[in-house]
Amino acid sequence: MSTPQPQASPADVLELDRPEQLKALGHPLRLKVLQALGQSDEPLTNRELAARLAVDPGHLHFHVRMLHRAGLIERAEAAGREKPYRAVAKHLKVGSDIRAAGGASELQAAQLRELERGFDAHAAKGRFRSAQVHTRLAPETVRDLLRRLVQELTELEDESEPLQTVTFAFHPAIEQGETD
């Protein structure tokens, strides 16, 4: 295992403003890499990440490089041959220009795949919870409520508790008979 030098903590939020950043997040394994780096107190090498995620290090290397090129992870200083990485931020936020242009679709598709995997793995055991609410609120109000909830989840986080995945989404309601 590498011996990382003291490093600055990751930023709280990185605003994604480039299409290549979203493209880098369009694969579930890359989301898992970010999750693993976010959970670790120390930077991790490709080999350490592969062991945690139970994947081949050669296969993972491509995904780690893509995240690094997109600026979502960075190399940490360390002695030795292997290069450890850390996340550049605890949370990612898609910039408004990219959202308005519909550029977040790959990330959203990856999140939906992860949600489906969570359902498949945990619903039969009663360990999957969901809620769907129909409400008449301005989209800005819903976004503000979600921002406040994410902030509260972050503030209440307890490292001794098991990791939970919480997925939020909202969209205009699909009216009965509407096809697209």
C-alpha positions, 0 to 999 in steps of 0.5 A: 500500500502506498504512503500518501503525503498529507494532502488538502481535503477535497472540496465540498462541491465541484460544479460540472461545466464540461461535457467530458465530465458528464461523459466520464460519469456515464458508466456505473463503474466510474460512479463506484470509483468516485464512491470508493474514493469518497469513502476512503480516508486516504488516496487509493491506487488503481490496484487498491480500487480494483480490490475494493470494487472486485474488478480487474485492475487492467479493466479499471485503469481505463475508467480511472484514467477517464475520471482523471482526464475529466478532472473528477479525481486527482493524483495524490503525492506518494512515494513508490511506483503506484499513483494514488488518486483521490476525489476532487470533491465530496459532491458533484453538481451539474452546471445549469448550462449543461442541464439546460442543454440536456447534457446530463442524460448519460449521468442520469442514465447511469444513476437509473441503472444504479437505482435498478441494481439497488432495487434488484439486490435489496427489494426482495429482502425489504431493504429498498425504500422509495417514495413518489410524491406528486406536488404542485410546486415551482421547479425552483422550489423543488430544487431548493428543497433537494439542496437543503435535504442534501445539505442536511444529509451531509451535516448528519453523516455518521462515519460509523453507520453503513453507507446508504445510497439516496437517489433524488429525481424530479420531472414534470408529471406525465399526464394520463395518455401522454406519450412523450 
